[in-house]
């Protein structure tokens, strides 16, 4: 996951050449760079998730962030 996220951040221009521009990202994230920003943010999220999985901290992270939404309140 870390390698895939790194490649997404590093080689986003090749991915844009393959997939084309994303109109939502261009409207919401910037004029001529919103798609690049979107791919970089997705890549960083994948790297973060991969590092959490490698260190076996993904359960603690999910419990600390969204665990309170799904725990029953007494």
N, C-alpha and C positions, 0 to 999 in steps of 0.2 A: 504494500500500500504506500509506503514511504517513497519507493522508487517511482511508482506510477504518479503520485502527486508531484514529485520533483520534475518528472518529464512534462507534466501538464503545465507547470509554472515556467519551465525552461523553454519548451518548444511550442508555446501557444500559437505562434505565427503559422507554423505548419498545420496545426489543428484547425485554425481559422481558414487556411487555404483549402482544407479538405471539407469542412462543414459549412463554411460561409459565415456571414455576420448574423448575429442574433438581434432582432429588432427590439425586443424588450430590453436587453442589456444596453443597447445603444441609446434608447430613450431614457432609461432610468439611471444608468451609471456613467454617462458621459457621451460626448458627441462622436469623436472618432477614436475610440479606445475603450468603450464600454464592454465590448465582447472580450477584449484582452483582459480587462479587469475582472470580469466574471470568471474566466478560466483560471486566472491566478488565485482568486478567492476560493474557488472550488478545489484547486490543487493544494492550497494551504490547509483547507479543512480536511482533505484526505491525508495529508502528512500528519496533521494533529491526531486524527483518528488512528492512523497507523502507529504512531508513537505511543498512544494510550494502550493500544492492543499489545504492542511489544513489551511494555512494562507491566502489563496486566493490571492497569489502573482504570480500564474503561468502565467496569462496574461501579467503582467508587465515584468516578466522574458523573456517571448518569444518576446515581443515587443522590449525589450532592446537588445536582442542577435541576433535574426534573423529577426526582424521586418524591418530593413533597407534593407534587401534583397528583400522584397516583396512590399515595399512602392513605389508608382510611383514618379519618380524624375521630377521636374519641370524645 
